[in-house]
């Protein structure tokens, strides 16, 4: 189900007849408003689309449920020998050794440090540190957690070739997502970061 919504519509009730559905755990109203503001400002669209889907916990499961031309937003925490990075991208991507090296180089790290990396370290508990539930982690961190985020940088992986009309599904809950035009995702993340967590650098890395 796809609908055009505002933040008031998303949170107008909990009776089971509203857009989000009864009892569903969402990110907070102020968090949603910040996200909607960034999408509408940088995508220059009159309304943002809300997509309902089956609840999922993994990027692969969510991608299998999404409509054609809608890509899951997948995010992975990478620890480079003491430097903690959130790597995010479109679709259920895999990070190759070459991408690890390029990511490290982008951040000014020597190749020797790129070899010593850890994916999704156990010490980083998503909700406690980012305000996002497990299965929903993305660069759109909760404003309430902006001053205690564990990341040194955010890197968005952008495919060099994108299909016209593609969207990225940004999670509001495990079963609801806002659709962001893929061609504007980096701008939206940059704008959101500048407002919510300006102390963390945001980078784009294009790949084939």
N, C-alpha and C positions, 0 to 999 in steps of 0.2 A: 504494500500500500504506500503510495506517495501522496503527500499533501503539502501545500504551502502554508507556513506557520510563522508566528511571531513568538517571542518569549512568553508573553501573557497567555497565549493559547496553549503553549506547552505545559504551563503550570496552573491552568485555571481551576482544576479540581482534582480530587482523588476518588471520584464516585464510580469509576469504571466506564464512564461515557465520554471522558475527555480524550484528547489526542494520544496521550501517553499510555493510558490503560491503568486499571486499578492495581495499586500495590507495587508498581514498578519503580525500582531505585534509579534515580537519575542524578546527573551532576546538578549542582545547586542553581537557583534562578539567576544569581549574579554572574555565575560562571557561564551559563548559557547566553546571557545578554552580551557579555564580552566577546564570546565566540560569534554570535550573530552580527555584532557591530563590525568585527573584522571582515567577515564574509561579505557583508553588504557594501562596505567601504571599498575593498580591494577587488571584488568581483563585479561591482556596479550592476547588481541585479535587484529588481524591485521586491522579490520575495525569495525566501530560502526554502528549499524542499526538505521535508522530513520523510524518511523511508522507514517503514516498519518491516521487520523480518524475524525469523526464528532466533531465539537467544543462542549465542555461540560464545565459546571461550578462546577459540584460536583463529588466527588469520585465515588459515586454510579452510576451516569449516565455514567461516563467514563469506569468503570469496565464492565458495560453491553455491551459496544461497542468493547472491546478489544478481540483479538483472544485468543484461548485456550492457557494456560500456560503463558499468559502475565498478570501481576498484576498491578493495579493502585498503585501509590505511594500516600498515604494519609497522611496528616500532620495536626496536631491539636495543637494550642497554649493552654497551661495550666498555669494558674497563681496560685501558691501555696503560698497564704498569703505573697505576696511581691516578690517571686521568680518566674521568667518567664521561662518556658520550652517549647521547640518545641518537641513534640512527633510525630515521623514519623514511618510509617510501610508499609507493603506490603498487598495489597488488601483492601477492604472496611471494616476494622476492627472496632470493638466497644471496648471502654475502660471500663472495669468492675471496681467495687469498689476495687477488689483485685489487679488489675493492677495499680490503683491509689496509693494504699498503697505500692506496690512493687517499683513503680517509685520513690515515696517519700523516701523510705528506701535506694534505690540505690544512691540517692543524699545526704544521711545523714540527712534527715529531720525526726523529730519525727512524729508519727502517728497522733498526734493532729493537725499538720499543713496540713496533707493530707486530713483531713476532710473539710478544708476551701480552696476549689479550685474553679476556674472559667474557663470555656471553651471558647476559642476564645473571650477574653475580647474586648469590644467595643472600648477601647482606642487605640488598636493596629490596625493601618491601614496598610495592607500588603505592598502596593507599596511604600508608603512614608518611611517605616522603613526597608524593605528588598530588595526593587527594583524588586519585583515579583508581577505580576498582580494577582488580586483576582481570585481564581480558579486554581492557579499555585504554591501555596506556598509549599516549600520543604526545606530541609537543604542546597540546593545549592543556597545560597543567592548571590545576585549580588556583584561582587568585589567592585563596586563603593560605596556600602553601608556598607562595612565591619567594619568600625570604629564606626558606629552608630546603630548597631543591638541591639534590645531590650532584647535579650535572655541571660540567665545565663548558660544554658546547652541545649544540643540536645540529645534526647534519641531515639534510633532506636529500635522498637519492632520487634523481629525476631522470627517467629514460630519455635519451636523445630524441627518439621517435615516439610521438604521442598521437593517438587517433583523435580526430575532431569529435567534439561532443562528449568526451569522457568526463566522468565525475569520480570523486573520491568520497567514500562513506566514512565520516568522522563520528565516532561513537558518542551518543548521549547516555546510552545504557547498553546492556548486552543485547537488546532487541530493538533499539531505535538509533538511527543515524541521520545526521545532517549531510546533505549532498553539496560538496564544494567542487566547482569546475576545476578539473585537474590542471589546466593551464595557468590557474591563479593560486594554486595551493602554496607555493613558496612565498608569494606576496602576503597571503593571509597569515601564514606562520610568522613571517617577519613582523608584520603589523601587530599581531597578538603578543609576540614576545617583547616588542618595544614598549608595549603598554603594561604588561604583567610581570615580565622578568627581564628587564633590560641589562642585568648583570651577566647574563649568559649569552655568548655569541651564537649566531645562527648562520649556517653555511649551506650552500647548494653544491651538490656533486653530480654532474651529468655522466651517464654511463650508457653503454650499448647492451 
